[in-house]
């Protein structure tokens, strides 16, 4: 009989690394959120729930939450709809299909820092976008210094960055739908729209759930585009949760408060993952 310790023996290295790089940091983060935060253990002071009370009574935090919700929803919706349409089109036997797939996937493997610098150049006051508007007879827009237009620039960048990954996910999901369903629908006289709504979308339901949750998580952890393009401005209108945590920790050195805000973000993420698993189990 095999020893019951054999599986644990082989799992031990992975569990050791998991404990060091995942479990311990999460535990230390939760502990730090109940302290004043310090670079050394000797300087730590236990403050109870005061950091959390400060968070939920801070008007700046609620503005950041509103910004994050706006940014997340406005990014997730096009990041799902456009890749889904592209995946359906590129799943057909069309010319240059492989080249088009590669071209649309390029944003996913491009550095966010490099892309952010490119977008900042495109949307600066004297940049190509405003030059194009002038040539078309429109007034230029102060994209990055406008409380209305700065966030849409970040949303455009984030949606473009996520496009290729979701397209590949949907392409993989389309391969799991049996061709016999489409053939049977054609025999019944179904047109392209009917096949899409009654075969493609139901067949992609698990893939849609996965893509939605991963896109929401990707959006919630957005940092580089805010750091590179707007710095949270103007007037705090593009400050989202991860950048807010960075400011509190490394600009104001309020590590306890930043840890509490990070814990809130962690709880939100865990709830989203739990929702995904629950919804996925219901579709099986």
Backbone bond lengths (Angstrom), bond angles and torsions (degrees), N, CA, C in turn:
res aa  C-N    CA-C-N  psi(-1)  N-CA   C-N-CA  omega(-1)  CA-C   N-CA-C  phi
1 X - - - 1.461 - - 1.535 109.38 -
2 X 1.301 114.19 133.98 1.441 118.56 179.76 1.530 110.66 -69.13
3 X 1.289 116.27 144.10 1.452 121.58 179.68 1.529 110.02 -67.77
4 X 1.326 115.32 140.76 1.463 119.25 178.24 1.527 111.38 -70.85
5 X 1.331 115.28 -12.25 1.468 118.99 179.86 1.525 112.65 -86.98
6 X 1.336 117.34 -10.68 1.463 120.11 -177.29 1.525 112.70 -59.84
7 X 1.361 118.64 -48.03 1.476 117.36 178.90 1.519 112.39 -59.90
8 X 1.346 117.32 -39.49 1.458 119.93 -178.88 1.525 111.48 -68.49
9 X 1.333 115.88 -30.21 1.463 120.11 177.45 1.528 110.52 -63.68
10 X 1.330 116.62 -43.34 1.461 120.20 -179.32 1.526 112.20 -76.44
11 X 1.330 116.34 -27.28 1.460 120.03 179.58 1.532 112.29 -82.40
12 X 1.314 116.74 -17.38 1.471 120.69 -172.87 1.525 113.62 -55.23
13 X 1.350 119.96 -47.40 1.478 117.75 -179.80 1.532 113.05 -59.60
14 X 1.345 116.29 -43.28 1.466 119.38 179.90 1.523 110.64 -65.90
15 X 1.338 116.75 -41.94 1.470 119.70 179.84 1.522 111.07 -66.24
16 X 1.324 116.32 -34.85 1.473 120.15 177.85 1.521 110.57 -63.25
17 X 1.341 116.51 -47.84 1.460 120.06 179.06 1.526 111.43 -66.08
18 X 1.344 116.24 -38.07 1.461 120.32 177.48 1.518 110.99 -61.96
19 X 1.334 115.90 -40.99 1.456 119.76 179.87 1.518 112.41 -65.75
20 X 1.347 116.75 -40.03 1.465 120.72 -177.63 1.518 111.88 -71.58
21 X 1.351 116.27 -44.77 1.463 119.62 -170.03 1.530 114.29 -99.13
22 X 1.332 118.82 -9.15 1.471 120.79 -179.28 1.521 111.57 -125.76
23 X 1.323 116.53 -60.07 1.472 120.10 -172.52 1.524 111.18 -67.82
24 X 1.334 117.02 -47.39 1.472 118.97 -179.80 1.528 112.44 -62.43
25 X 1.351 119.74 -46.23 1.486 118.34 177.56 1.522 113.31 -59.68
26 X 1.345 117.29 -38.86 1.467 119.33 179.08 1.528 109.90 -65.86
27 X 1.333 116.15 -43.79 1.461 119.63 178.84 1.518 112.23 -63.62
28 X 1.332 116.45 -41.46 1.472 119.96 178.87 1.521 110.94 -67.51
29 X 1.338 116.79 -35.18 1.470 120.78 176.90 1.531 110.12 -61.67
30 X 1.335 116.14 -46.59 1.468 119.89 179.49 1.529 110.49 -62.41
31 X 1.344 116.94 -41.87 1.470 120.52 178.17 1.523 110.99 -63.03
32 X 1.340 116.76 -44.17 1.461 121.37 -177.39 1.524 111.68 -63.88
33 X 1.347 116.84 -28.38 1.461 119.66 -178.45 1.526 112.57 -68.14
34 X 1.335 117.19 -15.64 1.473 121.08 178.27 1.534 111.69 -100.81
35 X 1.331 115.67 13.60 1.465 119.85 180.00 1.528 109.70 -125.17
36 X 1.326 115.35 177.89 1.461 119.59 176.04 1.526 111.82 -81.84
37 X 1.336 117.20 -9.61 1.461 121.77 178.71 1.515 111.55 78.73
38 X 1.327 115.06 136.66 1.463 119.06 -179.49 1.521 108.75 -164.75
39 X 1.328 116.07 157.95 1.462 120.64 175.41 1.527 111.41 -73.02
40 X 1.314 118.16 -19.21 1.461 122.06 -177.37 1.520 109.73 -127.59
41 X 1.344 115.40 152.55 1.462 119.53 177.83 1.527 111.36 -66.73
42 X 1.331 117.71 -29.97 1.466 120.15 -178.44 1.526 111.81 -67.34
43 X 1.351 117.07 -25.00 1.457 119.66 -179.13 1.510 114.33 -91.51
44 X 1.347 117.65 -1.92 1.465 120.72 -177.79 1.525 110.47 -74.90
45 X 1.313 114.97 139.60 1.459 121.53 174.11 1.524 108.82 -131.59
46 X 1.320 116.19 131.36 1.467 121.07 -179.55 1.524 109.11 -74.44
47 X 1.356 115.91 127.08 1.466 120.35 -177.43 1.532 111.71 -121.86
48 X 1.316 117.45 8.61 1.464 120.71 177.87 1.519 112.43 65.95
49 X 1.319 115.35 -136.01 1.467 120.68 -176.32 1.530 112.61 -93.39
50 X 1.320 117.09 14.75 1.469 119.02 -175.03 1.525 112.07 -63.44
51 X 1.341 118.00 -34.01 1.468 120.00 177.74 1.529 110.90 -63.99
52 X 1.335 116.07 -40.89 1.459 119.70 179.59 1.529 111.60 -70.01
53 X 1.335 116.08 -36.89 1.463 119.66 175.67 1.525 109.86 -63.08
54 X 1.321 116.11 -41.82 1.467 121.02 178.65 1.527 110.69 -62.86
55 X 1.324 116.26 -40.12 1.469 120.13 179.76 1.523 110.68 -60.57
56 X 1.322 116.20 -53.03 1.466 119.91 -171.54 1.523 113.62 -79.60
57 X 1.325 116.60 -4.14 1.472 119.62 174.22 1.531 111.36 -112.33
58 X 1.319 116.41 7.14 1.464 121.95 -177.66 1.527 109.22 -95.52
59 X 1.324 117.33 118.78 1.466 121.02 -178.47 1.527 111.64 -64.84
60 X 1.346 116.86 -32.48 1.465 119.51 177.75 1.521 110.97 -63.27
61 X 1.328 117.17 -38.86 1.469 120.73 179.30 1.523 110.72 -63.16
62 X 1.328 117.15 -41.87 1.467 119.45 -179.34 1.519 111.54 -70.04
63 X 1.332 117.11 -31.69 1.461 119.00 173.18 1.523 110.33 -64.76
64 X 1.335 116.36 -40.83 1.459 120.72 177.76 1.530 110.51 -63.67
65 X 1.328 117.39 -40.57 1.467 121.01 177.80 1.529 110.21 -62.30
66 X 1.325 117.19 -44.34 1.472 120.58 177.49 1.534 110.66 -61.79
67 X 1.342 116.71 -43.41 1.462 120.03 176.55 1.528 111.19 -59.68
68 X 1.339 115.78 -42.10 1.464 120.62 -177.98 1.517 111.32 -65.95
69 X 1.336 116.75 -41.28 1.469 120.35 178.94 1.527 110.34 -64.39
70 X 1.328 116.62 -45.50 1.469 121.09 178.20 1.527 110.46 -60.41
71 X 1.328 116.10 -48.36 1.462 121.02 -179.25 1.524 111.05 -62.13
72 X 1.325 117.07 -41.56 1.463 120.93 -176.74 1.526 111.56 -67.00
73 X 1.328 117.05 -51.60 1.462 119.76 -177.99 1.525 111.15 -64.65
74 X 1.322 117.06 -42.70 1.459 120.17 -177.81 1.526 112.04 -69.89
75 X 1.328 117.88 -21.06 1.455 121.41 176.69 1.520 111.51 -88.38
76 X 1.322 116.75 -41.67 1.471 120.47 -174.13 1.526 111.65 -66.59
77 X 1.328 117.81 -42.06 1.475 119.96 -174.72 1.532 111.79 -60.94
78 X 1.349 120.46 -55.32 1.478 117.90 177.00 1.522 113.10 -66.93
79 X 1.343 117.48 -26.65 1.462 120.39 -179.77 1.520 112.24 -71.61
80 X 1.322 117.21 -11.78 1.463 121.53 175.33 1.529 111.55 -104.19
81 X 1.330 116.40 -42.89 1.471 119.98 -174.72 1.529 111.25 -69.22
82 X 1.329 117.59 -49.27 1.471 120.49 -176.85 1.533 111.61 -64.64
83 X 1.339 120.10 -48.09 1.469 118.65 177.16 1.526 113.51 -61.88
84 X 1.340 117.48 -33.38 1.464 119.91 177.90 1.523 110.63 -63.89
85 X 1.324 116.83 -44.57 1.469 120.77 178.24 1.532 110.28 -63.01
86 X 1.329 116.53 -44.39 1.458 120.37 179.45 1.527 111.50 -62.98
87 X 1.332 116.34 -40.66 1.465 119.94 -179.38 1.524 111.13 -63.94
88 X 1.326 116.62 -41.75 1.471 120.03 179.07 1.526 110.17 -64.15
89 X 1.323 117.19 -42.27 1.471 120.63 -179.99 1.530 111.41 -67.99
90 X 1.333 116.56 -42.74 1.459 120.27 -176.68 1.528 112.55 -81.20
91 X 1.319 116.90 -4.36 1.465 120.27 173.90 1.523 111.29 -81.77
92 X 1.335 115.26 -14.47 1.460 120.11 177.44 1.529 110.23 -84.14
93 X 1.292 115.32 163.30 1.473 120.88 -179.61 1.524 109.05 -83.79
94 X 1.345 116.05 85.61 1.463 121.86 -178.03 1.520 109.05 -116.17
95 X 1.346 118.06 159.26 1.474 120.15 178.92 1.531 111.64 -62.28
96 X 1.335 115.08 143.53 1.467 123.02 176.89 1.534 112.48 59.26
97 X 1.329 116.76 30.76 1.466 119.91 -177.17 1.535 111.51 -60.31
98 X 1.329 117.48 -45.18 1.462 120.46 -179.92 1.517 112.45 -63.44
99 X 1.325 116.38 -40.99 1.464 120.50 179.08 1.519 111.00 -64.80
100 X 1.329 117.23 -41.65 1.460 121.24 179.88 1.529 111.07 -66.10
101 X 1.316 116.44 -40.04 1.467 119.43 177.62 1.527 110.63 -60.74
102 X 1.319 116.23 -44.91 1.468 120.38 179.32 1.525 111.03 -63.90
103 X 1.339 116.65 -41.47 1.465 120.61 -178.40 1.521 111.30 -63.29
104 X 1.335 117.68 -42.72 1.458 120.73 -179.35 1.524 111.97 -72.55
105 X 1.350 116.90 -21.36 1.463 119.45 -179.34 1.531 112.24 -84.59
106 X 1.325 117.73 -17.81 1.469 121.84 -176.22 1.539 113.04 -53.99
107 X 1.362 120.59 -42.47 1.477 118.66 -179.89 1.518 113.81 -56.07
108 X 1.341 117.76 -31.03 1.464 120.61 -177.03 1.520 112.73 -69.24
109 X 1.324 117.67 -24.07 1.459 120.44 -178.23 1.526 111.91 -107.21
110 X 1.321 115.76 10.92 1.461 120.86 179.15 1.525 109.87 -93.50
111 X 1.299 117.45 141.00 1.465 121.81 179.84 1.523 110.79 -61.52
112 X 1.336 115.79 131.77 1.463 120.22 178.61 1.525 111.32 -65.05
113 X 1.324 117.03 -32.23 1.464 120.03 179.12 1.524 109.82 -65.14
114 X 1.340 116.20 -46.92 1.466 120.07 179.71 1.528 110.72 -63.74
115 X 1.335 116.28 -42.78 1.465 120.42 179.48 1.524 110.16 -65.03
116 X 1.342 116.74 -40.81 1.457 120.31 178.61 1.513 112.57 -60.98
117 X 1.326 116.89 -42.50 1.470 120.50 176.76 1.525 110.55 -63.33
118 X 1.338 116.24 -38.52 1.459 119.80 178.25 1.516 112.10 -64.75
119 X 1.333 117.30 -43.22 1.463 120.72 179.42 1.529 110.81 -67.40
120 X 1.334 116.92 -36.68 1.476 118.87 177.99 1.519 110.64 -63.68
121 X 1.328 116.59 -37.47 1.466 120.09 176.74 1.529 110.95 -68.55
122 X 1.331 117.34 -41.00 1.469 121.09 -178.84 1.520 111.79 -62.80
123 X 1.351 116.10 -39.12 1.464 120.06 -171.80 1.523 113.80 -104.49
124 X 1.324 118.78 12.53 1.460 118.96 174.42 1.529 109.42 -70.29
125 X 1.331 115.88 166.52 1.473 119.95 -172.87 1.528 112.80 -57.31
126 X 1.330 117.13 -37.56 1.460 121.06 179.71 1.536 111.36 -103.48
127 X 1.320 116.07 22.54 1.457 120.11 -175.11 1.518 114.03 -83.38
128 X 1.324 116.45 176.97 1.470 121.88 -177.73 1.525 114.56 -59.08
129 X 1.338 117.71 -35.01 1.469 119.55 -178.56 1.520 110.70 -65.13
130 X 1.319 117.33 -46.48 1.469 120.08 177.73 1.530 111.77 -67.28
131 X 1.326 117.34 -33.54 1.469 120.07 175.91 1.525 110.33 -63.07
132 X 1.321 116.14 -40.39 1.462 120.06 177.53 1.524 111.21 -64.78
133 X 1.332 116.62 -41.60 1.465 119.84 178.15 1.524 111.07 -61.61
134 X 1.331 116.58 -42.08 1.470 120.07 178.26 1.523 111.14 -62.53
135 X 1.318 117.18 -41.21 1.469 120.82 179.42 1.519 112.12 -65.95
136 X 1.333 116.37 -27.20 1.464 120.67 178.93 1.527 112.22 -88.84
137 X 1.342 116.92 -1.75 1.456 120.89 177.69 1.509 115.12 91.90
138 X 1.346 117.68 13.51 1.457 121.43 179.37 1.524 110.51 -102.02
139 X 1.324 115.44 159.64 1.459 121.01 176.21 1.525 109.61 -76.21
140 X 1.334 117.88 141.03 1.467 119.95 176.99 1.529 111.00 -66.42
141 X 1.318 115.86 155.73 1.470 122.54 -177.74 1.520 108.91 -117.66
142 X 1.322 116.28 136.72 1.470 120.72 174.62 1.529 108.38 -81.91
143 X 1.324 115.72 75.91 1.461 121.26 -169.62 1.526 112.52 -55.54
144 X 1.297 118.06 -52.76 1.459 121.97 -169.78 1.523 113.46 -85.13
145 X 1.329 118.00 -11.03 1.468 120.79 177.33 1.527 111.59 -111.02
146 X 1.314 117.11 10.90 1.460 121.91 -179.99 1.526 109.83 -100.96
147 X 1.329 115.93 133.37 1.467 119.74 177.84 1.521 111.87 -70.17
148 X 1.329 117.55 -13.66 1.466 121.73 179.52 1.521 111.34 -94.74
149 X 1.337 118.18 -41.92 1.458 121.94 -169.05 1.515 114.46 -99.36
150 X 1.322 119.72 -14.08 1.463 120.55 -178.46 1.523 111.46 -64.70
151 X 1.338 117.03 -44.13 1.466 119.60 179.85 1.525 112.82 -64.51
152 X 1.346 120.32 -42.81 1.474 118.81 176.13 1.524 114.12 -57.98
153 X 1.343 118.12 -30.93 1.467 119.77 176.32 1.529 109.93 -64.33
154 X 1.335 117.13 -43.16 1.468 120.97 177.54 1.523 110.75 -64.76
155 X 1.327 116.52 -39.27 1.465 120.62 179.65 1.525 110.52 -64.81
156 X 1.332 116.19 -42.14 1.465 120.62 178.17 1.522 110.70 -60.66
157 X 1.325 117.13 -45.44 1.458 121.11 179.30 1.530 111.07 -62.08
158 X 1.328 117.49 -47.49 1.462 121.13 -176.99 1.522 111.53 -65.53
159 X 1.326 117.25 -40.13 1.464 120.62 178.38 1.524 110.70 -64.67
160 X 1.327 116.46 -43.73 1.459 121.20 179.04 1.524 111.18 -62.52
161 X 1.337 116.26 -38.83 1.467 120.93 -178.97 1.525 111.33 -67.43
162 X 1.322 118.47 -33.69 1.457 122.44 -175.67 1.522 112.26 -86.94
163 X 1.316 117.11 -12.83 1.464 122.09 -171.63 1.531 112.68 -56.55
164 X 1.330 117.40 -50.86 1.454 120.95 -174.02 1.514 113.50 -65.22
165 X 1.335 116.95 -41.74 1.465 120.45 -179.33 1.517 110.91 -61.88
166 X 1.326 117.05 -48.54 1.460 119.97 -179.39 1.523 111.81 -65.74
167 X 1.335 117.31 -33.98 1.456 120.07 177.81 1.532 110.26 -61.36
168 X 1.326 117.05 -44.26 1.465 121.03 178.77 1.527 110.73 -64.54
169 X 1.335 117.01 -39.99 1.469 120.64 177.75 1.530 110.46 -60.88
170 X 1.332 116.84 -44.59 1.462 120.20 180.00 1.532 111.15 -68.57
171 X 1.323 117.24 -36.76 1.464 119.61 176.28 1.522 110.74 -61.13
172 X 1.328 116.36 -41.45 1.466 119.82 176.86 1.524 111.09 -63.80
173 X 1.338 116.22 -39.79 1.460 119.50 178.60 1.518 112.52 -65.77
174 X 1.321 116.72 -36.21 1.466 120.36 179.32 1.525 111.82 -64.51
175 X 1.326 117.59 -30.00 1.462 120.78 179.65 1.524 112.39 -68.62
176 X 1.332 117.16 -18.85 1.468 120.38 -178.55 1.525 112.62 -86.23
177 X 1.327 117.73 -9.73 1.464 121.02 -179.78 1.528 108.34 -85.49
178 X 1.329 118.78 121.05 1.477 120.98 -177.46 1.530 111.54 -62.06
179 X 1.330 115.88 136.83 1.469 120.84 178.02 1.510 111.70 -64.68
180 X 1.335 116.86 -24.41 1.464 120.04 -178.70 1.526 112.17 -61.41
181 X 1.336 116.74 -28.84 1.467 119.61 178.20 1.528 110.74 -66.17
182 X 1.331 115.30 -43.38 1.467 119.13 178.61 1.527 110.99 -67.05
183 X 1.330 116.81 -38.25 1.469 119.93 179.08 1.523 110.95 -65.19
184 X 1.333 116.84 -40.92 1.464 120.20 177.95 1.523 110.89 -65.29
185 X 1.352 116.60 -38.77 1.466 119.93 178.82 1.520 110.92 -65.60
186 X 1.334 117.54 -38.86 1.467 120.60 178.69 1.523 110.78 -64.52
187 X 1.325 116.52 -38.00 1.466 119.72 177.82 1.523 111.47 -64.64
188 X 1.343 115.70 -30.35 1.471 120.43 178.09 1.520 112.19 -83.99
189 X 1.333 117.43 -0.15 1.461 121.02 176.75 1.509 114.95 87.35
190 X 1.334 118.07 18.63 1.468 120.79 -179.21 1.527 110.02 -74.01
191 X 1.338 115.98 138.18 1.464 119.92 177.05 1.531 109.49 -88.58
192 X 1.328 115.94 -176.37 1.465 120.92 -175.41 1.526 112.15 -62.94
193 X 1.353 116.79 -40.08 1.463 119.96 179.72 1.519 111.18 -65.32
194 X 1.325 116.66 -41.78 1.473 120.17 179.99 1.525 110.58 -64.01
195 X 1.334 116.71 -41.83 1.466 119.37 179.04 1.529 110.84 -64.73
196 X 1.342 116.50 -36.54 1.466 119.46 179.94 1.525 111.36 -66.67
197 X 1.341 116.67 -46.25 1.470 119.89 -174.75 1.529 113.18 -78.60
198 X 1.312 118.06 -29.04 1.456 119.83 -174.14 1.529 114.11 -105.47
199 X 1.339 117.02 -11.99 1.466 119.64 178.72 1.525 111.16 -122.49
200 X 1.341 116.18 -53.48 1.466 119.65 -174.65 1.524 112.09 -65.63
201 X 1.328 117.29 -52.44 1.467 119.44 -177.19 1.534 112.80 -63.02
202 X 1.352 119.88 -47.46 1.477 118.14 175.93 1.523 112.85 -61.40
203 X 1.338 117.32 -36.83 1.455 119.84 179.37 1.518 113.29 -69.05
204 X 1.330 116.21 -24.97 1.468 121.31 -179.88 1.527 113.15 -94.21
205 X 1.308 118.13 7.51 1.468 119.85 -173.77 1.532 112.94 -57.12
206 X 1.350 120.15 -48.79 1.479 118.06 176.77 1.520 112.48 -62.06
207 X 1.332 117.00 -37.86 1.467 120.66 178.89 1.521 110.71 -65.58
208 X 1.327 116.89 -39.85 1.463 120.72 178.32 1.521 111.39 -62.89
209 X 1.330 116.41 -40.07 1.463 120.15 178.53 1.520 110.18 -63.44
210 X 1.336 116.20 -46.05 1.468 120.61 179.18 1.525 111.10 -61.65
211 X 1.335 116.50 -47.51 1.469 120.51 -178.11 1.520 111.09 -64.11
212 X 1.324 117.35 -37.95 1.467 120.64 -179.88 1.514 111.39 -63.88
213 X 1.329 116.38 -48.46 1.462 119.66 -176.77 1.521 111.19 -67.92
214 X 1.331 117.64 -43.41 1.468 119.58 179.57 1.532 111.29 -64.67
215 X 1.334 116.74 -35.93 1.466 119.47 178.66 1.527 110.94 -69.16
216 X 1.328 116.74 -39.51 1.465 120.11 177.36 1.528 110.27 -63.06
217 X 1.332 116.77 -43.48 1.465 120.37 179.72 1.525 110.31 -65.18
218 X 1.333 116.79 -43.77 1.474 120.53 177.13 1.529 110.44 -58.13
219 X 1.330 116.33 -41.33 1.465 120.44 -178.15 1.523 111.30 -70.77
220 X 1.336 116.80 -40.18 1.461 119.96 -179.47 1.522 112.12 -63.49
221 X 1.326 117.71 -30.67 1.470 119.59 -178.82 1.524 112.31 -93.47
222 X 1.308 117.87 14.49 1.466 121.48 -179.96 1.526 110.03 -62.64
223 X 1.308 114.99 133.31 1.466 120.94 -179.99 1.527 111.60 -142.56
224 X 1.343 116.30 -48.12 1.469 120.26 -170.08 1.514 112.39 -59.69
225 X 1.356 116.38 -43.22 1.455 118.18 -176.01 1.530 112.16 -65.66
226 X 1.319 116.85 -35.64 1.470 119.62 177.11 1.527 110.17 -69.97
227 X 1.327 116.27 -43.43 1.467 121.36 -178.54 1.525 111.51 -62.89
228 X 1.330 116.55 -41.78 1.464 120.87 -174.63 1.525 111.85 -79.62
229 X 1.345 117.64 -41.00 1.466 120.50 -167.88 1.530 112.90 -93.96
230 X 1.323 118.35 -50.77 1.469 119.70 -170.43 1.525 114.08 -118.25
231 X 1.334 118.43 -22.59 1.461 119.63 -176.25 1.515 113.17 63.40
232 X 1.324 116.85 27.46 1.459 121.48 179.50 1.513 114.51 85.97
233 X 1.320 118.18 -10.83 1.463 121.66 -179.19 1.508 111.79 -92.52
234 X 1.330 117.29 -176.11 1.474 126.10 -4.92 1.531 111.77 -79.84
235 X 1.323 115.04 145.40 1.477 122.50 178.05 1.522 112.10 54.24
236 X 1.342 116.04 37.98 1.463 121.99 174.29 1.534 113.39 68.13
237 X 1.329 118.76 14.95 1.460 120.73 -173.95 1.527 113.33 -79.63
238 X 1.342 117.93 -15.43 1.464 119.57 177.14 1.521 111.89 -115.37
239 X 1.319 116.25 14.67 1.460 120.49 179.12 1.526 109.22 -79.82
240 X 1.319 117.00 113.11 1.462 121.20 179.23 1.525 109.58 -109.32
241 X 1.322 117.07 174.20 1.457 121.75 -161.78 1.529 113.40 -60.44
242 X 1.329 118.68 -45.43 1.466 119.66 -177.24 1.522 110.48 -66.45
243 X 1.324 117.74 -40.84 1.465 120.26 178.13 1.530 110.60 -66.90
244 X 1.319 117.27 -35.26 1.462 122.09 176.90 1.529 110.13 -62.52
245 X 1.335 116.32 -42.79 1.465 120.91 177.84 1.522 110.17 -62.70
246 X 1.315 116.76 -43.01 1.465 121.33 178.11 1.534 110.59 -59.65
247 X 1.321 116.79 -44.71 1.466 119.79 179.97 1.529 111.59 -61.48
248 X 1.340 115.91 -45.34 1.462 119.76 -178.21 1.530 111.40 -64.59
249 X 1.339 116.93 -37.42 1.461 120.23 -175.72 1.523 112.71 -80.93
250 X 1.348 117.43 -44.89 1.459 119.80 -168.51 1.527 113.99 -112.01
251 X 1.334 117.65 -4.49 1.460 120.21 172.74 1.524 110.60 -107.24
252 X 1.344 115.36 -42.50 1.467 119.75 179.72 1.530 112.25 -100.85
253 X 1.332 117.97 -9.31 1.468 123.88 178.50 1.530 112.42 57.09
254 X 1.333 115.65 32.85 1.466 120.67 174.84 1.530 107.24 -97.73
255 X 1.333 115.59 78.50 1.460 120.52 -171.48 1.527 112.48 -68.98
256 X 1.326 117.43 -34.02 1.469 119.77 178.75 1.517 111.55 -64.70
257 X 1.313 116.39 -45.48 1.467 121.14 178.09 1.525 110.74 -64.66
258 X 1.338 116.59 -42.56 1.464 120.35 178.47 1.528 110.97 -63.77
259 X 1.325 117.06 -38.05 1.465 120.45 177.85 1.525 110.92 -65.10
260 X 1.333 117.05 -38.56 1.458 120.13 177.67 1.525 110.67 -64.90
261 X 1.339 117.13 -42.64 1.465 120.60 177.33 1.530 110.84 -64.28
262 X 1.335 117.49 -37.42 1.463 121.36 177.00 1.521 110.92 -65.53
263 X 1.328 116.80 -37.04 1.458 120.23 177.88 1.515 110.89 -65.34
264 X 1.324 116.95 -39.24 1.461 120.43 175.85 1.532 110.59 -60.96
265 X 1.330 116.10 -43.40 1.464 120.39 177.60 1.523 110.93 -62.96
266 X 1.330 117.56 -40.29 1.462 121.62 178.47 1.523 110.80 -62.45
267 X 1.334 117.15 -42.77 1.468 120.73 179.44 1.523 110.57 -63.38
268 X 1.332 116.95 -42.76 1.469 120.77 177.79 1.532 110.15 -59.12
269 X 1.335 116.61 -44.55 1.466 120.83 -179.40 1.526 111.07 -64.26
270 X 1.344 117.50 -43.44 1.458 120.82 179.24 1.526 111.35 -63.05
271 X 1.326 116.85 -38.28 1.463 120.19 177.22 1.525 111.34 -63.56
272 X 1.330 116.80 -38.76 1.463 120.66 178.17 1.529 111.04 -65.84
273 X 1.346 116.85 -40.56 1.465 120.14 178.00 1.528 110.31 -65.95
274 X 1.329 117.07 -41.58 1.463 120.42 177.65 1.526 111.05 -62.29
275 X 1.341 116.15 -39.38 1.461 120.10 176.84 1.524 110.81 -63.28
276 X 1.340 116.76 -40.40 1.460 119.99 178.14 1.517 110.96 -61.24
277 X 1.348 116.94 -48.42 1.460 120.41 -178.14 1.529 111.49 -63.32
278 X 1.325 116.56 -40.00 1.456 119.99 179.65 1.519 110.97 -65.34
279 X 1.326 116.67 -45.33 1.458 120.59 -179.58 1.520 111.09 -66.84
280 X 1.328 116.57 -39.26 1.466 121.39 179.25 1.532 110.58 -62.93
281 X 1.346 116.77 -42.16 1.463 119.92 179.85 1.514 111.54 -65.42
282 X 1.336 116.28 -32.91 1.460 119.47 179.53 1.526 112.39 -71.24
283 X 1.358 116.52 -24.66 1.471 119.76 -179.43 1.526 111.84 -85.11
284 X 1.340 117.97 -14.98 1.465 119.90 -178.31 1.542 110.62 -74.78
